[in-house]
Amino acid sequence: IGRRLERLDENEKRVLAAAAVIGRSFSFQLLSSISRVDLDELFIVIEKAQQMGLIIPSAEGPERPFTFNHELVRQTLLVGIAGPRRQQLHARVADAIATLHPDAADERAAYIAEHLVKAGSFVDDRKVVDILTLVGRNALNAAAFGEARANFLSALSRQGAIGASERAGLLAHLAEAERGLDLWDAAIAHLGESLDIYQGVGDRETIAKGFTDLTDALLWSGRFKEA
């Protein structure tokens, strides 16, 4: 693969590396938004990559008409990108998706979140927390409890961007996902932590709900005395 890529000039490699950051499949429109290359030149690069068998028509539909012929091609291109440059490209991809599809933010939230997380210091943690929370809630509604748990944990790891009440709410959502996964000890621990925060804040309504949720979890797990 490395020898085949050597047939590309540096600009062609940069364009295909940007496509690799987008994912295994990508659209011309999205690639155009992040690569910042003249359209005619971009067409030439795509046509050459197809002739070389590096990319092929995609089966993922009109929004992602191109796909890398093999994941190893994509990974080889990614290895050639310096870490900060790759993070910057991920940030550009996230922004471009939101700009190109402003009316479908919920539908593409998971895709945007994936790139924002990989963008590292090139994006604000507050922005990442918001999108991870949205993706987590969407996953909960779809009963995708493992996905929901992963997103809430990722949001909670960005402590500097989260206030006390928001942290308590995220812990409660995390516990809901863990209940769906039958991780009762973890769910009870996180509900207890959430309740402690609410008590510190002094929000009587959320304190009452916290006690109710914790009691339900204790009952379901058979810890009747504590309940």
C-alpha positions in Angstrom: 0.0 0.0 0.0 2.8 2.4 0.9 4.4 1.8 -2.5 1.1 2.5 -4.3 0.7 5.7 -2.4 4.2 6.8 -3.4 2.7 7.3 -6.9 0.8 10.3 -5.5 2.2 13.7 -5.2 2.1 15.5 -1.8 -1.0 17.5 -2.5 -2.9 14.3 -3.7 -1.8 12.5 -0.5 -3.0 15.5 1.6 -6.4 15.3 0.0 -6.8 11.6 0.5 -5.5 11.9 4.0 -8.3 14.4 4.7 -10.8 11.8 3.2 -9.3 9.2 5.5 -10.0 11.4 8.5 -13.7 11.6 7.5 -14.0 7.8 7.6 -14.0 4.7 5.5 -16.7 6.3 3.3 -17.0 9.9 2.5 -18.8 12.5 0.3 -17.2 14.8 -2.2 -19.1 17.7 -0.6 -17.7 17.0 2.8 -14.2 16.4 1.5 -14.4 19.7 -0.4 -15.3 21.6 2.8 -12.4 20.3 4.8 -9.6 19.9 2.2 -9.8 23.5 0.9 -8.7 22.5 -2.5 -9.9 23.9 -5.9 -12.9 21.8 -7.1 -11.3 20.9 -10.5 -8.2 19.7 -8.7 -10.3 17.7 -6.2 -12.1 16.0 -9.1 -8.7 15.0 -10.6 -7.5 13.6 -7.3 -10.6 11.5 -6.8 -10.5 10.2 -10.4 -6.8 9.3 -10.1 -7.5 7.5 -6.7 -10.3 5.5 -8.4 -8.1 4.6 -11.3 -5.4 3.3 -8.9 -8.1 1.3 -7.0 -7.6 3.2 -3.8 -11.2 4.2 -3.6 -14.3 2.7 -5.2 -18.0 3.6 -5.4 -19.7 3.2 -2.1 -22.8 1.2 -1.3 -23.7 3.6 1.6 -25.9 5.8 -0.6 -25.7 9.2 -2.3 -24.4 11.1 0.8 -21.2 8.9 0.9 -20.6 7.9 -2.7 -16.9 7.0 -2.2 -15.3 4.4 0.0 -11.7 3.3 0.5 -11.1 0.0 -1.2 -9.6 -1.4 2.1 -9.4 -0.1 5.6 -5.6 -0.7 5.5 -5.4 2.0 2.7 -7.2 4.4 5.0 -5.1 3.5 8.0 -1.9 3.9 6.0 -2.9 7.4 5.0 -3.8 8.3 8.6 -0.4 7.1 9.9 1.2 9.7 7.6 -0.7 12.6 9.3 0.9 14.3 12.4 -1.3 14.1 15.5 -2.1 17.9 15.8 -2.9 18.0 12.0 -5.2 15.0 12.4 -7.0 16.6 15.3 -7.5 19.8 13.4 -9.0 17.9 10.5 -11.4 16.1 12.9 -12.5 19.5 14.2 -13.1 20.7 10.6 -15.1 17.6 9.8 -17.4 18.1 12.8 -18.0 21.8 11.8 -18.5 20.9 8.2 -21.2 18.2 9.0 -23.1 20.7 11.2 -22.9 23.4 8.5 -23.9 21.1 5.6 -26.8 19.5 7.5 -28.1 22.2 9.9 -31.6 20.7 10.0 -30.4 17.2 10.8 -28.2 17.8 13.8 -29.9 15.1 15.9 -29.6 12.5 13.2 -25.9 13.1 12.8 -25.1 13.9 16.4 -23.1 10.6 17.0 -21.1 11.2 13.8 -20.3 14.8 14.9 -19.5 13.7 18.4 -17.0 11.1 17.2 -15.0 13.7 15.3 -15.2 16.3 18.2 -13.8 13.8 20.7 -10.9 13.0 18.3 -10.3 16.7 17.7 -8.7 17.0 21.2 -7.6 20.5 22.1 -8.9 22.0 18.8 -12.5 22.1 20.2 -13.9 23.5 23.4 -14.8 20.9 26.1 -18.2 22.6 26.6 -19.1 21.9 23.0 -18.0 18.3 23.4 -20.1 17.8 26.6 -23.2 19.1 24.9 -23.0 16.8 21.9 -22.0 13.8 24.0 -25.0 14.4 26.3 -27.3 14.6 23.2 -25.9 11.4 21.8 -26.2 9.7 25.2 -29.9 10.7 25.5 -30.7 9.6 22.0 -29.1 6.2 22.7 -31.1 5.9 25.9 -34.3 6.5 24.0 -33.3 3.8 21.5 -32.4 1.4 24.4 -28.8 1.3 23.2 -27.6 1.3 26.8 -23.9 0.5 26.1 -23.6 3.4 23.7 -25.4 5.7 26.1 -23.1 4.7 29.0 -19.9 5.3 26.9 -21.1 8.8 25.9 -22.1 9.8 29.4 -18.8 8.6 30.8 -17.0 10.5 28.2 -19.0 13.7 29.0 -18.3 13.2 32.7 -14.6 13.0 32.1 -14.5 16.6 31.0 -14.9 17.9 34.6 -13.8 21.4 34.0 -16.7 22.1 31.6 -19.4 20.7 33.9 -21.2 22.4 36.8 -22.4 20.6 39.9 -26.1 20.2 38.9 -25.2 19.1 35.3 -22.8 16.6 36.7 -25.5 15.2 39.0 -27.9 14.9 36.0 -25.3 13.1 33.9 -24.6 10.7 36.7 -28.4 10.0 36.9 -28.5 9.3 33.1 -25.4 7.1 33.4 -27.1 5.1 36.1 -30.2 4.7 33.9 -27.9 3.2 31.2 -26.3 0.9 33.7 -29.6 -0.3 34.9 -30.4 -1.3 31.3 -27.1 -3.2 31.3 -27.9 -4.9 34.6 -24.9 -3.1 36.2 -26.7 -2.6 39.4 -23.8 -1.9 41.7 -22.4 0.8 39.4 -25.9 2.3 38.9 -26.5 2.5 42.7 -23.1 4.1 43.2 -23.7 6.7 40.6 -27.2 7.4 41.8 -25.8 7.9 45.3 -23.2 10.3 44.0 -25.8 12.2 42.1 -28.0 12.5 45.1 -25.1 13.8 47.2 -24.5 16.6 44.7 -28.2 17.5 44.6 -28.3 17.6 48.4 -25.2 19.9 48.4 -27.0 22.2 45.9 -30.2 22.2 47.9 -32.6 21.5 45.0 -35.5 19.9 46.9 -37.3 18.5 43.8 -34.3 16.8 42.4 -33.3 15.5 45.9 -36.8 13.9 46.2 -36.4 12.3 42.7 -32.9 11.2 43.5 -34.1 9.3 46.6 -36.9 7.7 44.6 -34.6 6.6 41.8 -32.0 5.2 44.3 -34.8 3.4 46.2 -36.1 1.8 43.0 -32.6 0.6 42.0 -32.0 -0.9 45.5 -35.3 -2.7 45.3 -34.6 -4.1 41.8 -31.2 -5.3 43.0 -32.6 -7.0 46.1 -31.0 -4.7 48.6 -34.3 -4.3 50.6 -32.9 -3.1 53.9 -31.1 -0.2 52.2 -34.2 0.6 50.1 
